[in-house]
Amino acid sequence: MSEDPTHNDGLAVETRLVHAATGAGATLSAQTVGPPIQKASTVLVPDVASLYAYDRPSYGRQGLASQHALNAALCDLENASHCQLYGSGLLAATGALMSVLATGDEILVTDGVYQPVRRFCDGFLQRFGVITRYYPSGATADQIMALATPKTRLILIESPCSLTFELTDVSALTSAAKQRGVITLMDNTYAAGFAFKPLDHGVDLSMQSLTKYVCGHSDTFLGSVCTRRDDLWDMIKSTTVDAGFAVAPEDCYQGLRGLRTLATRFPRHGESGLALANWLETREEVARILHPALSTHAQHELWKRDYTGTGGLFGVELQTMPSAKVETFLNALKLFGLGFSYGGFESLAILSKPTRTASPWTGGPLVRLNVGLEAPADLIKDLEQAFEAIRA
Ligand SMILES: Cc1ncc(COP(=O)(O)O)c(C=O)c1O
């Protein structure tokens, strides 16, 4: 076995290689613009007493530099005192539900909720004895509260709904829910914690998929739940610890990177989206645009009251036409990719299929557009040539 004659401290090469990365170079402290990406399951502590000292990280699952930096930044963004990160937006929603619900509880959920959350409620929660009832999307606070029973523990708001874009009067609902001791959880992915601040409107748990606008590049899964309520925070935290939820340091770094440009990107998505929505409203192939920032939206006044801006996501209800023509239109798009998600830099389109029971979708074929950061004029040309394709 060959030995390094210079720095071997009398140790064999196997030992030196195992301990190589814990030397002085590993703790080099240089000022960088982002936090270090600390990759660790094990966290070394200085002495035995520190193994069980809970005022400092003692295991990597609790998160290290980049997780803590993202946490602090999201508390700032959402005016929150606590933030829990999750490995995806879906897990943020389901993790929050798992944290605060118990067998025998009932929950009221908007009919337009993100479909995988609906599946979780109807499957997983039901198996554990939690009953979900759906309220019509766009219902008033009074209509929603009229569905509450003494067993109602939580109301889940998604406003606007991400396929059909109905709004909820969040302040009215949260103040009525508080009087009845009902927790409110809001999926605020649409506004990214930027154009609408749920906690300022009385929401108890503000959840978002950071995968969308915050990360902004369609390449990272993350979710968050923010709150000001210490009692709910204790439940969120203990479920996270008990269930073993953890987020990767690289993903949190990407989340922080996205946050830095959110205030620049989000309004740009919004302006371009409105340019396209206004143009689409003039097209004979279009029956209706579903966009809360347009004066033609049924709840536009509510949007104006509560929102400081809009992103680039909206629905396009086409005139009644054979489904083959709708497919031809979507397949003809060149700049819009066909794919789920939104909030990324690139434009996307999907054929929407709302799954609803309390307020079934009765309109025409529904397409959802995520307007990215391309030049709006180019995107309009793309839509124009796709409309030409269905005329042919
Ligand atoms: C409104 C809404 N909530 C939650 C999610 C889930 O987020 P993720 O893809 O990060 O799991 C999505 C994803 O499309 C969404 O649109």
The ligand as an ORCA input file, in Angstrom:
! r2SCAN-3c Opt
* xyz 0 1
  C     -53.019     24.910     -8.106
  C     -51.947     23.865     -7.957
  N     -51.664     23.402     -6.751
  C     -50.723     22.461     -6.552
  C     -50.037     21.923     -7.623
  C     -49.036     20.841     -7.377
  O     -47.742     21.335     -7.469
  P     -46.488     20.399     -7.789
  O     -46.511     20.151     -9.258
  O     -45.344     21.206     -7.321
  O     -46.675     19.142     -7.008
  C     -50.313     22.367     -8.904
  C     -49.603     21.790    -10.067
  O     -49.961     21.968    -11.199
  C     -51.306     23.356     -9.085
  O     -51.637     23.806    -10.301
*
